[in-house]
Amino acid sequence: MTIYYKDRAFYDADTLDQAPEGARPITPEQHAGLLAALNSGCIVSDDLTVSPPRPSEYHEWDGKGWVLKPTAKKKMLQEAKSEKLAEINRAAQSYIDRAAGLDKVPEFEVATWTTQAFEAKAWHADPNAVTPTLDAIAASRGVPPDVLRQKAYEKTLKFELLTAHVAGLRQAAEDKINAAANLDELTDISLVIDLKAEAE
């Protein structure tokens, strides 16, 4: 039994007459190598010439080499932009989550942060403002209400400044992503959070 190759397919035949016209006999070693090449995205011509692997799912074989048509190039860039934006968004959210200590606080407590912030800002604007949530927390912790209110107010301002800083950086990165004209420009885009600028 001999293995033959033609039109990107292998054939087992006892004689050349049983194989497709123009098929070439190959050795078991050649079969293994050509099969591996095909599985890795290469094109194997009938003369057993092996092309480079397919660069991407967007590339097409034109009989001589891999080509990237304008429509495919545009689609590839658009999908790459979507992936890059998702990457930037995850990085921004992850930074905020770590900075806010969300991994150290239960969800039910995090759910009260908006109320705490609202009450703390109201109290700062008017010392007579009602702050039931902060008062309850202060009572349970055994600390003076005004001490907790002030602390909550300071944390609120710090968090708002932090989120504004990171949001601005994220939006700047998004602007660069939208403006990128090719994959090289897109690759250079990242979210860099300047801790020194944040502290200022």
TINU-803299 format. One record per residue (C-alpha): x, y, z; residue in three letters. Coordinates in steps of 0.05 Angstrom, whole numbers. Example, Ala and Ser with C-alpha at 12.3 -4.5 7.8 and 13.67 -1.06 7.14 Angstrom:
<sites>
SITE, 246, -90, 156, Ala
SITE, 273, -21, 143, Ser
</sites>
This chain:
<sites>
SITE, 0, 0, 0, Met
SITE, 28, 67, -21, Thr
SITE, 6, 136, 1, Ile
SITE, -8, 188, -52, Tyr
SITE, -20, 263, -47, Tyr
SITE, -61, 310, -90, Lys
SITE, -105, 371, -79, Asp
SITE, -91, 374, -5, Arg
SITE, -114, 303, 6, Ala
SITE, -80, 236, 18, Phe
SITE, -98, 171, -16, Tyr
SITE, -80, 99, -1, Asp
SITE, -72, 56, -64, Ala
SITE, -38, -9, -83, Asp
SITE, -19, 19, -152, Thr
SITE, -13, 87, -184, Leu
SITE, -73, 70, -228, Asp
SITE, -117, 68, -166, Gln
SITE, -96, 138, -144, Ala
SITE, -125, 203, -174, Pro
SITE, -92, 226, -238, Glu
SITE, -31, 269, -223, Gly
SITE, -24, 244, -151, Ala
SITE, 47, 238, -124, Arg
SITE, 72, 179, -84, Pro
SITE, 100, 199, -16, Ile
SITE, 136, 162, 40, Thr
SITE, 106, 152, 109, Pro
SITE, 155, 205, 134, Glu
SITE, 132, 255, 82, Gln
SITE, 59, 238, 99, His
SITE, 72, 255, 172, Ala
SITE, 107, 320, 155, Gly
SITE, 55, 343, 104, Leu
SITE, -2, 325, 150, Leu
SITE, 29, 366, 205, Ala
SITE, 39, 424, 157, Ala
SITE, -34, 421, 135, Leu
SITE, -58, 418, 207, Asn
SITE, -16, 480, 224, Ser
SITE, -50, 521, 169, Gly
SITE, 1, 512, 113, Cys
SITE, -17, 501, 41, Ile
SITE, 15, 440, 9, Val
SITE, 18, 444, -67, Ser
SITE, 14, 383, -112, Asp
SITE, 89, 388, -122, Asp
SITE, 95, 381, -46, Leu
SITE, 117, 453, -36, Thr
SITE, 96, 476, 33, Val
SITE, 74, 548, 45, Ser
SITE, 84, 588, 109, Pro
SITE, 28, 578, 160, Pro
SITE, -35, 620, 151, Arg
SITE, -21, 685, 187, Pro
SITE, -92, 693, 211, Ser
SITE, -163, 670, 198, Glu
SITE, -172, 733, 156, Tyr
SITE, -118, 715, 105, His
SITE, -135, 678, 41, Glu
SITE, -92, 637, -5, Trp
SITE, -89, 665, -76, Asp
SITE, -49, 608, -106, Gly
SITE, 18, 641, -94, Lys
SITE, 16, 668, -24, Gly
SITE, -27, 691, 34, Trp
SITE, -64, 756, 20, Val
SITE, -106, 802, 64, Leu
SITE, -162, 835, 26, Lys
SITE, -183, 905, 46, Pro
SITE, -250, 883, 74, Thr
SITE, -217, 828, 115, Ala
SITE, -163, 876, 139, Lys
SITE, -216, 925, 162, Lys
SITE, -254, 870, 199, Lys
SITE, -191, 845, 231, Met
SITE, -173, 915, 256, Leu
SITE, -243, 926, 283, Gln
SITE, -244, 861, 322, Glu
SITE, -174, 875, 348, Ala
SITE, -199, 944, 372, Lys
SITE, -257, 911, 408, Ser
SITE, -209, 862, 442, Glu
SITE, -161, 918, 462, Lys
SITE, -218, 960, 490, Leu
SITE, -243, 901, 531, Ala
SITE, -171, 891, 557, Glu
SITE, -166, 964, 577, Ile
SITE, -234, 962, 611, Asn
SITE, -215, 901, 651, Arg
SITE, -149, 933, 672, Ala
SITE, -184, 996, 695, Ala
SITE, -238, 959, 733, Gln
SITE, -187, 912, 765, Ser
SITE, -146, 972, 789, Tyr
SITE, -206, 1006, 820, Ile
SITE, -229, 941, 853, Asp
SITE, -160, 932, 884, Arg
SITE, -154, 1005, 905, Ala
SITE, -223, 1004, 937, Ala
SITE, -209, 938, 972, Gly
SITE, -269, 903, 942, Leu
SITE, -235, 836, 953, Asp
SITE, -234, 850, 1028, Lys
SITE, -306, 872, 1038, Val
SITE, -370, 831, 1031, Pro
SITE, -420, 850, 977, Glu
SITE, -475, 872, 1025, Phe
SITE, -428, 923, 1056, Glu
SITE, -405, 949, 988, Val
SITE, -479, 959, 972, Ala
SITE, -482, 1011, 1028, Thr
SITE, -424, 1053, 1002, Trp
SITE, -468, 1096, 957, Thr
SITE, -514, 1112, 1016, Thr
SITE, -455, 1125, 1062, Gln
SITE, -424, 1172, 1011, Ala
SITE, -490, 1209, 1002, Phe
SITE, -500, 1217, 1077, Glu
SITE, -428, 1238, 1089, Ala
SITE, -431, 1293, 1035, Lys
SITE, -499, 1317, 1062, Ala
SITE, -470, 1320, 1132, Trp
SITE, -409, 1359, 1108, His
SITE, -455, 1409, 1074, Ala
SITE, -502, 1412, 1134, Asp
SITE, -480, 1385, 1203, Pro
SITE, -554, 1376, 1221, Asn
SITE, -567, 1329, 1162, Ala
SITE, -597, 1262, 1179, Val
SITE, -547, 1204, 1170, Thr
SITE, -583, 1140, 1193, Pro
SITE, -537, 1091, 1158, Thr
SITE, -473, 1123, 1184, Leu
SITE, -504, 1131, 1253, Asp
SITE, -522, 1057, 1255, Ala
SITE, -452, 1037, 1234, Ile
SITE, -420, 1084, 1285, Ala
SITE, -464, 1055, 1340, Ala
SITE, -446, 984, 1322, Ser
SITE, -372, 1000, 1319, Arg
SITE, -374, 1041, 1383, Gly
SITE, -345, 1104, 1353, Val
SITE, -372, 1176, 1355, Pro
SITE, -419, 1190, 1296, Pro
SITE, -381, 1253, 1275, Asp
SITE, -315, 1215, 1272, Val
SITE, -346, 1163, 1226, Leu
SITE, -381, 1216, 1184, Arg
SITE, -316, 1253, 1173, Gln
SITE, -279, 1189, 1156, Lys
SITE, -334, 1169, 1107, Ala
SITE, -331, 1238, 1075, Tyr
SITE, -255, 1235, 1066, Glu
SITE, -260, 1165, 1036, Lys
SITE, -315, 1188, 989, Thr
SITE, -274, 1246, 962, Leu
SITE, -212, 1202, 955, Lys
SITE, -252, 1148, 917, Phe
SITE, -285, 1200, 872, Glu
SITE, -217, 1230, 854, Leu
SITE, -188, 1161, 841, Leu
SITE, -245, 1138, 797, Thr
SITE, -243, 1204, 758, Ala
SITE, -169, 1196, 747, His
SITE, -174, 1125, 723, Val
SITE, -236, 1140, 681, Ala
SITE, -198, 1196, 646, Gly
SITE, -140, 1149, 631, Leu
SITE, -187, 1095, 606, Arg
SITE, -223, 1144, 561, Gln
SITE, -157, 1170, 534, Ala
SITE, -137, 1098, 517, Ala
SITE, -205, 1087, 484, Glu
SITE, -194, 1150, 441, Asp
SITE, -127, 1122, 419, Lys
SITE, -158, 1054, 403, Ile
SITE, -212, 1087, 360, Asn
SITE, -159, 1128, 324, Ala
SITE, -111, 1070, 311, Ala
SITE, -102, 1060, 236, Ala
SITE, -67, 992, 240, Asn
SITE, -49, 934, 287, Leu
SITE, 19, 963, 303, Asp
SITE, -11, 1027, 330, Glu
SITE, -62, 985, 369, Leu
SITE, -8, 941, 400, Thr
SITE, 27, 1002, 430, Asp
SITE, -35, 1023, 469, Ile
SITE, -40, 1006, 543, Ser
SITE, -70, 1032, 607, Leu
SITE, -15, 1064, 649, Val
SITE, -39, 1090, 716, Ile
SITE, 8, 1143, 742, Asp
SITE, 6, 1135, 818, Leu
SITE, 46, 1199, 828, Lys
SITE, -4, 1239, 788, Ala
SITE, -60, 1206, 825, Glu
SITE, -30, 1225, 892, Ala
SITE, -25, 1297, 870, Glu
</sites>
